[in-house]
Amino acid sequence: MPYVVRRIEPGEWRELRALRLAALRESPTSFGTSYSDTAALTDEAWRQQAARSATSPMSATFVAAAEDGRWVGMASSAPLEDVPGHAHIHGVYVAPAHRGRPAGLATRLMEIAIRWARDNTDATWLTIGVHEDNHRAHAFYRRIGFTETGKIVPYPLDPSRTLHIMGYRDFRQAPAAKALHHRDPAAW
């Protein structure tokens, strides 16, 4: 099934709300907000969030749309305000019926969010927080280039649980250095 992966547009707040609420219903511990708090946001709050995600020079939300136009995945990228020099991927979600397909939808969403952070922020580090019980996400993020940083923080909705902070190892590595890094050392 072909997907279109793109940045959201300012007026797409209803679609953003619907996908975010579906994500929170299906995967409540994958996000730092609760379904009830998110569902209680006003239409105006959603309009503002969509407009920021669509037009901000520092943060962006990307969505994946199926052939019928229905949104089935998302990922966002933004600097961490409290941690200078760090950008963060957040809000990553792919609807269950669209996971594990050969099209690699989650990978495509992550690639565009990573590239956007690299091209639009001056951050030195790129991170993602993963709930301690989300072993599938840990494995996926490791597979695409994230590594454990050793940093563990309390999960916002239940401080007795934790988020493991993973870092993207090749975030600011120059293209020439990447090519050398992946070449056979015997060829040097």
Sine and cosine of phi, psi and omega as CSV:
sin_phi,cos_phi,sin_psi,cos_psi,sin_omega,cos_omega
0.00,0.00,0.85,-0.53,0.03,-1.00
-0.96,0.27,0.58,-0.81,0.03,-1.00
-0.83,-0.56,0.47,-0.88,0.16,-0.99
-0.96,-0.29,0.84,-0.54,0.04,-1.00
-0.93,-0.36,0.83,-0.56,-0.09,-1.00
-0.40,-0.92,0.22,-0.97,0.10,-0.99
-0.97,0.26,0.58,-0.81,0.01,-1.00
-0.93,0.37,0.28,-0.96,0.05,-1.00
-0.96,-0.29,0.41,-0.91,-0.12,-0.99
-0.82,0.58,-0.59,0.81,-0.08,-1.00
-1.00,0.05,0.09,1.00,-0.09,-1.00
-1.00,-0.03,0.65,0.76,-0.05,-1.00
-0.95,0.32,-0.55,0.84,0.01,-1.00
-0.91,0.41,-0.68,0.74,0.03,-1.00
-0.91,0.41,-0.66,0.75,0.04,-1.00
-0.88,0.48,-0.73,0.69,0.01,-1.00
-0.87,0.49,-0.72,0.69,-0.04,-1.00
-0.88,0.48,-0.70,0.71,-0.02,-1.00
-0.93,0.36,-0.67,0.74,0.00,-1.00
-0.89,0.46,-0.68,0.73,0.01,-1.00
-0.92,0.40,-0.63,0.78,0.07,-1.00
-0.88,0.47,-0.67,0.74,0.02,-1.00
-0.89,0.46,-0.69,0.73,-0.01,-1.00
-0.93,0.37,-0.56,0.83,0.07,-1.00
-0.92,0.39,-0.70,0.72,-0.10,-0.99
-0.98,0.17,-0.60,0.80,-0.08,-1.00
-0.72,-0.69,0.93,0.38,-0.14,-0.99
-0.88,0.48,-0.47,0.88,-0.02,-1.00
-1.00,0.00,0.03,1.00,-0.01,-1.00
-1.00,0.09,-0.05,1.00,-0.08,-1.00
-0.73,-0.68,0.33,-0.94,-0.04,-1.00
-1.00,-0.03,0.19,0.98,0.05,-1.00
-0.76,-0.65,0.38,-0.92,0.00,-1.00
-1.00,-0.03,0.35,-0.94,0.06,-1.00
-0.86,0.51,-0.72,0.69,-0.08,-1.00
-0.90,0.43,-0.66,0.75,0.04,-1.00
-0.91,0.41,-0.65,0.76,-0.02,-1.00
-0.94,0.34,-0.65,0.76,0.02,-1.00
-0.91,0.42,-0.44,0.90,-0.03,-1.00
-0.99,0.16,-0.15,0.99,0.01,-1.00
-0.89,0.46,0.60,-0.80,0.00,-1.00
-0.97,0.26,0.31,-0.95,0.09,-1.00
-0.84,0.55,-0.63,0.78,-0.01,-1.00
-0.90,0.43,-0.63,0.78,0.05,-1.00
-0.89,0.46,-0.65,0.76,0.04,-1.00
-0.92,0.39,-0.64,0.77,0.04,-1.00
-0.86,0.51,-0.71,0.71,-0.01,-1.00
-0.91,0.42,-0.67,0.74,0.01,-1.00
-0.89,0.45,-0.70,0.72,0.02,-1.00
-0.90,0.44,-0.68,0.73,0.00,-1.00
-0.88,0.47,-0.70,0.72,0.03,-1.00
-0.89,0.46,-0.73,0.69,-0.04,-1.00
-0.90,0.43,-0.41,0.91,-0.03,-1.00
-1.00,-0.02,-0.45,0.89,-0.17,-0.98
-0.82,-0.57,-0.21,0.98,-0.05,-1.00
-0.89,0.47,0.66,-0.75,0.07,-1.00
-0.97,0.23,-0.18,0.98,-0.08,-1.00
-0.93,-0.38,-0.38,0.93,-0.03,-1.00
-0.67,-0.74,0.45,-0.90,-0.05,-1.00
-0.42,-0.91,0.48,-0.88,0.13,-0.99
-0.88,-0.48,0.72,-0.69,0.02,-1.00
-0.91,-0.42,0.59,-0.80,-0.01,-1.00
-0.80,-0.60,0.38,-0.93,0.11,-0.99
-0.91,-0.42,0.79,-0.61,0.03,-1.00
-0.92,-0.39,0.68,-0.74,0.06,-1.00
-0.97,0.24,0.06,-1.00,-0.02,-1.00
-0.83,0.56,-0.55,0.83,-0.02,-1.00
-0.99,0.12,0.06,1.00,0.02,-1.00
1.00,0.00,-0.17,0.98,-0.01,-1.00
-0.93,0.36,0.72,-0.69,0.03,-1.00
-0.97,0.25,0.77,-0.64,-0.05,-1.00
-0.80,-0.60,0.01,1.00,0.01,-1.00
-0.26,-0.97,0.33,-0.94,0.01,-1.00
-0.37,-0.93,0.33,-0.94,0.14,-0.99
-0.36,-0.93,0.62,-0.79,0.00,-1.00
-0.84,-0.55,0.40,-0.92,-0.01,-1.00
-0.65,-0.76,0.71,-0.71,0.00,-1.00
-0.32,-0.95,0.42,-0.91,0.14,-0.99
-0.92,0.40,0.47,-0.88,0.12,-0.99
-1.00,0.02,0.92,-0.40,-0.07,-1.00
-0.86,0.50,-0.60,0.80,-0.07,-1.00
-1.00,0.04,-0.08,1.00,-0.05,-1.00
-0.76,-0.64,1.00,-0.03,-0.03,-1.00
-0.83,0.56,0.61,-0.79,0.04,-1.00
0.99,0.15,0.08,1.00,-0.03,-1.00
-0.88,-0.48,0.70,-0.71,0.21,-0.98
-0.94,-0.34,0.34,-0.94,-0.13,-0.99
-0.65,-0.76,0.69,-0.72,0.14,-0.99
-1.00,-0.05,0.71,-0.70,-0.01,-1.00
-0.50,-0.87,0.19,-0.98,0.04,-1.00
0.90,0.43,0.49,0.87,-0.03,-1.00
-0.98,0.21,0.79,-0.62,0.00,-1.00
-0.38,-0.92,0.66,-0.75,0.18,-0.98
-0.75,-0.67,0.78,-0.63,-0.01,-1.00
-0.84,0.54,0.62,-0.79,-0.08,-1.00
-0.78,0.63,-0.64,0.77,-0.03,-1.00
-0.92,0.38,-0.19,0.98,-0.06,-1.00
-0.90,-0.43,0.17,0.99,0.03,-1.00
-1.00,0.04,0.46,-0.89,0.13,-0.99
0.92,0.40,0.36,0.93,0.00,-1.00
-1.00,-0.03,0.39,-0.92,0.00,-1.00
-0.85,0.53,-0.40,0.92,-0.01,-1.00
-0.92,0.39,-0.27,0.96,0.05,-1.00
0.87,0.49,0.75,0.66,-0.10,-1.00
-0.86,0.51,-0.71,0.70,0.01,-1.00
-0.88,0.48,-0.65,0.76,0.02,-1.00
-0.89,0.45,-0.70,0.72,0.01,-1.00
-0.88,0.48,-0.69,0.73,0.03,-1.00
-0.88,0.47,-0.69,0.72,0.00,-1.00
-0.92,0.39,-0.65,0.76,0.01,-1.00
-0.86,0.50,-0.69,0.72,-0.02,-1.00
-0.94,0.35,-0.61,0.80,0.03,-1.00
-0.92,0.38,-0.65,0.76,0.04,-1.00
-0.90,0.43,-0.75,0.67,0.00,-1.00
-0.87,0.49,-0.66,0.75,0.00,-1.00
-0.89,0.47,-0.70,0.71,0.03,-1.00
-0.88,0.47,-0.65,0.76,0.00,-1.00
-0.91,0.42,-0.66,0.75,-0.09,-1.00
-0.99,0.12,-0.32,0.95,-0.16,-0.99
-0.84,-0.54,0.04,1.00,0.09,-1.00
-0.77,-0.64,0.27,-0.96,0.09,-1.00
-0.98,-0.21,0.30,0.95,-0.01,-1.00
-0.88,0.48,0.58,-0.81,0.06,-1.00
-1.00,-0.02,-0.50,0.87,-0.07,-1.00
-0.84,-0.54,0.57,-0.82,0.09,-1.00
-0.84,-0.55,0.79,-0.61,-0.06,-1.00
-0.79,-0.62,0.21,-0.98,0.14,-0.99
-0.53,-0.85,0.62,-0.79,0.05,-1.00
-0.98,-0.20,0.71,-0.70,-0.05,-1.00
-0.79,-0.61,0.80,-0.60,0.03,-1.00
-0.84,0.54,0.63,-0.77,-0.07,-1.00
-0.82,0.57,-0.48,0.88,-0.03,-1.00
-1.00,-0.04,-0.03,1.00,-0.07,-1.00
-1.00,-0.06,0.96,0.28,-0.08,-1.00
-0.92,0.40,-0.56,0.83,0.02,-1.00
-0.89,0.45,-0.69,0.72,0.02,-1.00
-0.91,0.42,-0.68,0.73,0.05,-1.00
-0.81,0.58,-0.75,0.67,-0.03,-1.00
-0.90,0.44,-0.68,0.73,0.01,-1.00
-0.88,0.47,-0.75,0.66,-0.04,-1.00
-0.90,0.43,-0.60,0.80,0.08,-1.00
-0.89,0.46,-0.67,0.74,-0.03,-1.00
-0.87,0.49,-0.54,0.84,-0.04,-1.00
-0.99,-0.13,0.11,0.99,0.14,-0.99
0.89,-0.46,0.06,1.00,0.08,-1.00
-1.00,0.03,0.52,-0.86,0.04,-1.00
-0.76,-0.65,0.36,-0.93,0.05,-1.00
-0.92,0.39,0.69,-0.72,0.05,-1.00
-0.99,-0.12,-0.26,0.96,-0.10,-0.99
1.00,0.02,-0.15,0.99,0.01,-1.00
-1.00,0.09,0.79,-0.61,0.04,-1.00
-0.77,-0.64,0.76,-0.65,-0.02,-1.00
-0.81,-0.59,0.38,-0.93,0.04,-1.00
-0.90,0.43,0.62,-0.78,0.08,-1.00
-0.95,0.30,0.81,-0.58,-0.15,-0.99
-0.83,0.56,-0.54,0.84,-0.06,-1.00
-1.00,0.03,-0.22,0.97,0.02,-1.00
-0.40,-0.92,1.00,0.00,-0.08,-1.00
-0.87,0.50,-0.17,0.99,0.09,-1.00
-0.98,0.19,-0.19,0.98,0.05,-1.00
-0.96,-0.27,0.21,-0.98,-0.07,-1.00
-0.76,-0.65,0.36,-0.93,0.19,-0.98
-0.93,-0.37,0.72,-0.69,0.08,-1.00
-0.99,-0.12,0.80,-0.60,-0.01,-1.00
-1.00,-0.01,0.84,-0.54,0.03,-1.00
-0.94,-0.34,0.53,-0.85,0.00,-1.00
-0.89,-0.46,0.55,-0.83,0.02,-1.00
-1.00,0.07,0.92,-0.38,-0.19,-0.98
-0.92,0.40,-0.49,0.87,-0.05,-1.00
-0.96,-0.26,0.40,0.92,-0.15,-0.99
-0.85,0.53,-0.75,0.66,-0.05,-1.00
-0.92,-0.39,0.27,0.96,0.02,-1.00
-0.96,0.28,0.77,-0.64,-0.01,-1.00
-0.89,0.46,0.53,-0.85,0.00,-1.00
-0.81,0.59,-0.67,0.74,0.00,-1.00
-0.90,0.43,-0.64,0.76,0.03,-1.00
-0.91,0.40,-0.61,0.79,0.05,-1.00
-0.88,0.48,-0.70,0.72,-0.02,-1.00
-0.88,0.48,-0.68,0.73,0.04,-1.00
-0.90,0.43,-0.66,0.75,-0.04,-1.00
-0.87,0.50,-0.57,0.82,-0.07,-1.00
-1.00,-0.06,-0.11,0.99,0.02,-1.00
-0.98,0.20,0.34,-0.94,0.06,-1.00
-0.93,0.36,0.82,-0.57,-0.02,-1.00
-0.85,0.53,-0.45,0.89,0.01,-1.00
-0.93,0.38,-0.35,0.94,-0.01,-1.00
-0.99,0.11,-0.10,0.99,-0.04,-1.00
-0.95,0.31,0.00,0.00,0.00,0.00
